[in-house]
Amino acid sequence: MASPDTEQIINDLRAEVLSHISMDREMTDDEVKDIIDRTVITNGKKYSLSLNLKQTIARDLFYSIRRLDILQALTDDPKVTEIMINGYENIFIERAGKLSRWDKKFESKTKLDDVIQQIVAKCNRTVNESSPIVDARLENGSRVNIVLDPIALNGPIVTIRRFPERPYLMKDLMNFGAIDEGTAEFLHKLVIAGYNIFISGGTGSGKTTFLNALSDFIPKDERIITIEDSAELQIVGVENLVRLETRNANVEGCAEITIRDLIRSSLRMRPDRIIVGEVRGAEAIDMVQALNTGHLGFRSCLHYPHRRNCCYSASLWLLLFLSSAGFLYHRLAEVQSAQCS
């Protein structure tokens, strides 16, 4: 962790660098790096900076101005799979499966707020006091969940889940011992035959990882449409691929685009396969309606720890839809009773 003196030097040099960055046009990363390098070299003798310290300060300055500040080192580390920020002073990481507290922190809540706005702006999302919860993603595909105060009582909460650069294939899962060869071959036949497949599991159980591996079995000459809240799937080797992502409503007047909207739209895109990243609610209705009209090859994850919970919850959403139309209202109590037993 940088010493207080070094932090003050970085703050002073950052102010000088920002004064030289043009506000009239968008400057490239290389142009910003040149300004940073000149500023650090010019002030090197003033602050008695060693060569190593100059390089460290130049890197930190670039990260703070054009990247994710102190988080950039974590997002670049392939061993870090989860980053948890509980307010600007508390950062926890999961590295190689072990949870630990990181020894760095943001210099202020304002700096953390700036990083949050930078993240959501790059994927056309909005987060503020009136809309304090948002899902987003980083340029490397990492998933980001953000909850702002006053919903989050201990300051802005940011959770970043980093995915592997190369998606795991089924052979990787077999090497890990997660699945045996016979089961993998059986699933391969189901995918080729166009069966509808749903994957259920709790948080962090590997639903998306398994869905990626399963999708590798899809013939490469088919048209695939993926639908997600925040793009996470890594479908490789498919040329005819359409990727759709939901959108939150914002104060500028942009209407909300939900999973349900995207499923209905995807049915008009001549899909061979539709992959829905995760089903959590009423979109189950549109999926079942699509299946009833002959659309095969659905893939999806359902956020329930057991297949029985998954089926009961899907049934509950369907019955809620039917009850709103005046049908089968009495069946709701039976489904809820069966789920509790």
ChimeraX attribute file (.defattr): number of C-alpha atoms within 10 A of each C-alpha:
attribute: neighborCount
match mode: 1-to-1
recipient: residues
	/A:1	9
	/A:2	12
	/A:3	8
	/A:4	9
	/A:5	10
	/A:6	15
	/A:7	14
	/A:8	12
	/A:9	16
	/A:10	20
	/A:11	14
	/A:12	11
	/A:13	19
	/A:14	21
	/A:15	10
	/A:16	15
	/A:17	21
	/A:18	14
	/A:19	10
	/A:20	12
	/A:21	15
	/A:22	10
	/A:23	9
	/A:24	6
	/A:25	7
	/A:26	9
	/A:27	11
	/A:28	9
	/A:29	13
	/A:30	9
	/A:31	12
	/A:32	19
	/A:33	17
	/A:34	12
	/A:35	18
	/A:36	25
	/A:37	19
	/A:38	13
	/A:39	17
	/A:40	26
	/A:41	15
	/A:42	11
	/A:43	14
	/A:44	15
	/A:45	10
	/A:46	9
	/A:47	12
	/A:48	10
	/A:49	17
	/A:50	11
	/A:51	11
	/A:52	9
	/A:53	14
	/A:54	17
	/A:55	15
	/A:56	13
	/A:57	23
	/A:58	24
	/A:59	15
	/A:60	19
	/A:61	24
	/A:62	20
	/A:63	16
	/A:64	19
	/A:65	16
	/A:66	14
	/A:67	17
	/A:68	22
	/A:69	20
	/A:70	18
	/A:71	19
	/A:72	13
	/A:73	13
	/A:74	18
	/A:75	20
	/A:76	11
	/A:77	11
	/A:78	13
	/A:79	14
	/A:80	21
	/A:81	21
	/A:82	23
	/A:83	23
	/A:84	20
	/A:85	23
	/A:86	18
	/A:87	22
	/A:88	21
	/A:89	16
	/A:90	17
	/A:91	21
	/A:92	17
	/A:93	21
	/A:94	17
	/A:95	16
	/A:96	11
	/A:97	11
	/A:98	10
	/A:99	15
	/A:100	11
	/A:101	13
	/A:102	17
	/A:103	11
	/A:104	15
	/A:105	16
	/A:106	19
	/A:107	14
	/A:108	11
	/A:109	14
	/A:110	11
	/A:111	15
	/A:112	25
	/A:113	18
	/A:114	13
	/A:115	21
	/A:116	21
	/A:117	15
	/A:118	15
	/A:119	21
	/A:120	20
	/A:121	13
	/A:122	12
	/A:123	15
	/A:124	10
	/A:125	17
	/A:126	23
	/A:127	19
	/A:128	15
	/A:129	11
	/A:130	11
	/A:131	15
	/A:132	16
	/A:133	18
	/A:134	19
	/A:135	23
	/A:136	23
	/A:137	21
	/A:138	19
	/A:139	9
	/A:140	12
	/A:141	18
	/A:142	20
	/A:143	19
	/A:144	22
	/A:145	17
	/A:146	20
	/A:147	22
	/A:148	23
	/A:149	15
	/A:150	12
	/A:151	14
	/A:152	15
	/A:153	12
	/A:154	13
	/A:155	20
	/A:156	21
	/A:157	23
	/A:158	21
	/A:159	19
	/A:160	21
	/A:161	20
	/A:162	24
	/A:163	21
	/A:164	15
	/A:165	11
	/A:166	8
	/A:167	18
	/A:168	18
	/A:169	17
	/A:170	25
	/A:171	15
	/A:172	13
	/A:173	17
	/A:174	14
	/A:175	11
	/A:176	10
	/A:177	10
	/A:178	11
	/A:179	14
	/A:180	14
	/A:181	14
	/A:182	9
	/A:183	11
	/A:184	16
	/A:185	13
	/A:186	10
	/A:187	16
	/A:188	17
	/A:189	13
	/A:190	15
	/A:191	22
	/A:192	12
	/A:193	12
	/A:194	16
	/A:195	15
	/A:196	17
	/A:197	17
	/A:198	18
	/A:199	20
	/A:200	22
	/A:201	18
	/A:202	12
	/A:203	10
	/A:204	9
	/A:205	12
	/A:206	14
	/A:207	21
	/A:208	21
	/A:209	21
	/A:210	18
	/A:211	25
	/A:212	22
	/A:213	19
	/A:214	20
	/A:215	22
	/A:216	20
	/A:217	17
	/A:218	21
	/A:219	13
	/A:220	14
	/A:221	12
	/A:222	14
	/A:223	18
	/A:224	26
	/A:225	23
	/A:226	26
	/A:227	25
	/A:228	21
	/A:229	19
	/A:230	22
	/A:231	20
	/A:232	20
	/A:233	21
	/A:234	21
	/A:235	19
	/A:236	13
	/A:237	12
	/A:238	15
	/A:239	12
	/A:240	12
	/A:241	18
	/A:242	15
	/A:243	13
	/A:244	19
	/A:245	16
	/A:246	18
	/A:247	21
	/A:248	18
	/A:249	15
	/A:250	15
	/A:251	10
	/A:252	7
	/A:253	7
	/A:254	10
	/A:255	11
	/A:256	11
	/A:257	14
	/A:258	17
	/A:259	25
	/A:260	19
	/A:261	13
	/A:262	20
	/A:263	22
	/A:264	15
	/A:265	11
	/A:266	19
	/A:267	15
	/A:268	8
	/A:269	12
	/A:270	11
	/A:271	20
	/A:272	17
	/A:273	25
	/A:274	23
	/A:275	24
	/A:276	25
	/A:277	23
	/A:278	22
	/A:279	23
	/A:280	15
	/A:281	16
	/A:282	16
	/A:283	22
	/A:284	21
	/A:285	19
	/A:286	17
	/A:287	19
	/A:288	14
	/A:289	14
	/A:290	16
	/A:291	13
	/A:292	10
	/A:293	8
	/A:294	8
	/A:295	19
	/A:296	18
	/A:297	21
	/A:298	24
	/A:299	22
	/A:300	23
	/A:301	22
	/A:302	25
	/A:303	21
	/A:304	18
	/A:305	13
	/A:306	13
	/A:307	15
	/A:308	12
	/A:309	18
	/A:310	22
	/A:311	14
	/A:312	16
	/A:313	21
	/A:314	20
	/A:315	18
	/A:316	23
	/A:317	18
	/A:318	20
	/A:319	20
	/A:320	18
	/A:321	16
	/A:322	14
	/A:323	15
	/A:324	10
	/A:325	10
	/A:326	9
	/A:327	12
	/A:328	13
	/A:329	15
	/A:330	10
	/A:331	15
	/A:332	17
	/A:333	11
	/A:334	11
	/A:335	15
	/A:336	14
	/A:337	10
	/A:338	11
	/A:339	15
	/A:340	8
	/A:341	5
